[in-house]
Amino acid sequence: MKAVRLLLLLAVLVGGLVIGSLNSRPIEISFAFWVLKTTSGIAIIGSLLLGALVGGGMVMAGLVIPLYARLRRANKAAIAAGAEPAAPVQSPSPFDER
């Protein structure tokens, strides 16, 4: 599994290097009171990274945090009722070849 992660990391790194080298035209990104001078490759990779971070944050705020809150409330209700709190169910992963 570690070898697969390493190969994936190397593939992403090579992809980033290819995008950066093929898009080397200098550009200026103008904000209200500030101008960022960079290459188009770095701007593409930066915007992809920013999009992934914003998308991950939206998933966390809209789905993960409310589900954790719901699980905490269910565990508190189970403890108050005298039952044992619900343990997270862990199914075996088909990718776990240990």
Secondary structure as the mmCIF struct_conf table of DSSP 4:
data_model
#
loop_
_struct_conf.conf_type_id
_struct_conf.id
_struct_conf.beg_label_comp_id
_struct_conf.beg_label_asym_id
_struct_conf.beg_label_seq_id
_struct_conf.end_label_comp_id
_struct_conf.end_label_asym_id
_struct_conf.end_label_seq_id
HELX_RH_AL_P HELX_RH_AL_P1 LYS A 2 LEU A 22
STRN STRN1 PRO A 26 SER A 30
BEND BEND1 ALA A 32 PHE A 33
STRN STRN2 VAL A 35 THR A 39
HELX_RH_AL_P HELX_RH_AL_P2 SER A 40 VAL A 59
HELX_RH_PI_P HELX_RH_PI_P1 MET A 60 VAL A 64
HELX_RH_AL_P HELX_RH_AL_P3 ILE A 65 ALA A 80
TURN_TY1_P TURN_TY1_P1 ALA A 81 GLY A 82
HELX_LH_PP_P HELX_LH_PP_P1 ALA A 83 VAL A 89
HELX_LH_PP_P HELX_LH_PP_P2 SER A 91 SER A 93
TURN_TY1_P TURN_TY1_P2 PRO A 94 PHE A 95
#
